[in-house]
Amino acid sequence: MSELNQDIVELVFDRNNPLYIKQLPSCCGTLPDRADNSTLSSPESSVKRVGIFVDDMPQNVVTRVYNYKLSYIKFCGNETVTYIENIKRTLVPDISPDIKIIKVVQSTDAVSNYIDWVDVVVC
């Protein structure tokens, strides 16, 4: 990735999207799946990784933030304020203290609902 001179790369974790990125199975029911980092730049790279999620289970979001060393989470579904609040409290400060959260909303009326819990609201 660094050869492409990119600043940001988006990783799609929506199973209904043809660009969906699968994790490698851990082959153990108690361990979470793991990332295939062979296609990603090194962790020390300046490339920021944005994980795109649509109505995913919280444990999947947390696992992918950790496995893929995401800089941003972009929620594009019907995630509630409570859902985002719980994700943020799980990640900060222990797992990913500098994580930034982006929420895509369908109307400008919904922007004020998320403003205290996300870094960016996109309409």
C-alpha positions as CSV (number, residue, x, y, z in Angstrom):
1,M,0.0,0.0,0.0
2,S,2.7,2.5,0.8
3,E,4.0,2.3,-2.8
4,L,0.7,3.8,-3.9
5,N,1.3,7.0,-1.8
6,Q,-2.1,6.7,-0.1
7,D,-2.9,8.5,3.1
8,I,-6.1,6.5,3.9
9,V,-7.4,3.1,2.9
10,E,-10.9,1.9,3.5
11,L,-11.4,-1.7,4.5
12,V,-15.0,-3.0,4.0
13,F,-16.3,-5.3,6.7
14,D,-19.9,-5.4,5.4
15,R,-20.7,-9.0,4.4
16,N,-23.2,-7.8,1.8
17,N,-20.5,-5.8,-0.1
18,P,-18.5,-7.5,-2.8
19,L,-15.4,-5.8,-1.4
20,Y,-15.9,-7.5,2.0
21,I,-12.6,-8.4,3.7
22,K,-12.7,-11.8,5.4
23,Q,-10.7,-12.7,8.4
24,L,-8.7,-15.9,8.6
25,P,-10.4,-18.5,10.8
26,S,-8.6,-19.2,14.0
27,C,-9.7,-22.8,13.8
28,C,-10.5,-22.6,17.5
29,G,-14.0,-21.8,18.8
30,T,-12.8,-19.7,21.7
31,L,-10.3,-17.5,19.8
32,P,-11.4,-14.7,17.5
33,D,-10.6,-14.8,13.9
34,R,-7.4,-13.0,12.8
35,A,-6.4,-10.6,10.0
36,D,-4.5,-11.4,6.9
37,N,-2.0,-8.6,7.3
38,S,0.0,-9.7,4.2
39,T,-2.0,-7.3,2.1
40,L,-1.8,-4.4,4.5
41,S,1.0,-1.9,5.1
42,S,3.2,-2.3,8.2
43,P,1.7,-0.9,11.5
44,E,4.3,1.8,11.5
45,S,3.2,3.1,8.1
46,S,1.6,6.5,7.9
47,V,-1.4,5.1,6.0
48,K,-4.6,5.4,8.1
49,R,-7.0,2.5,8.0
50,V,-10.8,3.1,8.0
51,G,-13.0,0.1,8.8
52,I,-16.4,0.3,7.2
53,F,-19.2,-1.4,9.2
54,V,-22.9,-1.8,8.6
55,D,-25.0,-3.1,11.5
56,D,-22.3,-5.5,12.7
57,M,-22.1,-7.2,16.1
58,P,-20.0,-5.2,18.6
59,Q,-17.5,-8.0,19.1
60,N,-16.8,-8.1,15.3
61,V,-16.1,-4.4,15.3
62,V,-13.7,-4.6,18.3
63,T,-11.9,-7.6,16.9
64,R,-11.4,-5.9,13.5
65,V,-10.2,-2.7,15.1
66,Y,-7.6,-4.7,17.0
67,N,-6.6,-7.1,14.2
68,Y,-6.4,-4.5,11.4
69,K,-5.0,-1.7,13.6
70,L,-7.8,0.6,12.4
71,S,-7.4,4.4,12.9
72,Y,-11.1,5.1,12.1
73,I,-14.4,3.3,12.3
74,K,-17.0,4.3,9.8
75,F,-20.6,3.2,10.7
76,C,-22.9,3.2,7.7
77,G,-25.9,1.3,9.0
78,N,-28.6,1.8,11.6
79,E,-26.2,1.9,14.6
80,T,-27.8,3.7,17.6
81,V,-26.1,6.2,19.9
82,T,-26.1,3.5,22.6
83,Y,-24.3,1.0,20.3
84,I,-21.6,3.6,19.4
85,E,-21.2,4.7,23.0
86,N,-20.6,1.0,24.0
87,I,-18.1,0.4,21.2
88,K,-16.2,3.6,22.1
89,R,-16.2,2.7,25.8
90,T,-14.8,-0.7,25.0
91,L,-12.1,0.6,22.7
92,V,-10.9,3.7,24.6
93,P,-8.5,3.8,26.4
94,D,-7.3,0.1,26.5
95,I,-7.6,-1.3,23.0
96,S,-7.4,1.7,20.7
97,P,-7.1,5.0,22.6
98,D,-6.8,7.1,19.5
99,I,-9.6,5.6,17.4
100,K,-11.8,8.0,15.6
101,I,-15.5,7.3,14.8
102,I,-17.4,8.4,11.7
103,K,-21.2,8.0,11.5
104,V,-23.1,8.2,8.2
105,V,-26.7,9.4,8.7
106,Q,-29.5,9.6,6.3
107,S,-30.9,13.0,7.3
108,T,-29.6,16.2,8.8
109,D,-32.2,15.7,11.6
110,A,-30.1,12.8,13.0
111,V,-26.8,14.7,13.2
112,S,-27.4,16.1,16.6
113,N,-28.1,12.6,18.1
114,Y,-24.5,11.5,17.4
115,I,-22.5,14.7,17.8
116,D,-21.3,13.8,21.4
117,W,-20.2,10.3,20.6
118,V,-18.5,10.5,17.2
119,D,-15.7,12.5,15.7
120,V,-17.4,13.1,12.3
121,V,-21.0,12.9,11.2
122,V,-21.6,12.5,7.4
123,C,-25.0,13.1,5.9
